[in-house]
Amino acid sequence: MKQKPNLNRALLTLALCLGGLSATAQNQKVSINVKNATLEQVFKSIERQTSYRFSFMNKTIDSKADITYNGSNTTVQMC
């Protein structure tokens, strides 16, 4: 199914755009450098670097390792 990679990209975009409940949460920065990673691996990377926590059901996200992203010192901000 071709829509799964698009769903992963949409979820990753959502993850990077999440706003926090406080001003300090909105200014958190992350560096993500992954090649052929799963969305779960990307979420774990963000969790290690911030106070954000992700909750999802494994059956709702694609487990295919097809995400490549390189970004350093990227601000997580509210969209």
N, C-alpha and C positions, 0 to 999 in steps of 0.2 A: 504494500500500500504506500503510495507516494506521499500521503498527507502526514505521516508520522514525523519525518524530518522537519516539516514546517511547524508542527506542533511543538517539537523540541525547541526550535528557534524562538517561537512565540513565548514559551515558558521561560526560556533563558532571558529574553528581553524583559518579561514581566519581573523576573527575579532581580535583574539589574536596576529596575525602575522602582522597586518597592520603597515606599517612604516609611520612616520610623515614626514612633509616637512622640519623640522628642527631637529637638533641634540637633542634638549631638548625634542621634542615629542617622539623621539625614546627611551628615557630613562624613560618614564612614567611607574609607577608600579600600579598594581591593585590587589585587593584581592576579590576573588569571592567565595562565599560559598552558593550554592543553592542546593535545593533538590526538584525534580519534578517541575522545573521551565520551562517556555517557553523561546524560543530563544529571543523574544522581551524583557523579563525580564532580561536576561543576558546582552543584548545590553544596556539596561537602566542602569544597574549596572556599566558597563564599562564607559558609558557616564558621570555618576555622579562623577567618580573618575579621569577622564582624560579630555583632550580637544577634544577627538574624538567624532564625531557624525555619526550616522548610518542612512541611508535612504533606505527604502525598501518598497515594496508593500506587504500588508498583505496576498494577495493570493499566493505570491511566497514562503512563509515560512510556515512551519507546526506550527499550534497553540497549538499542543499537549504539555502538561506539562510533559516532559519526560527527561529533562536534569538535571543531578546531577553532580556537580563539586565542588571540594574544592581546592582552591589554594590561598596562601597568599603571598603578596609582589612579585607577578610575573611581570617580565619586559615585556612590550609590545614592540616587536621588529620587524624589517623588515625581512621577510623571503626570 
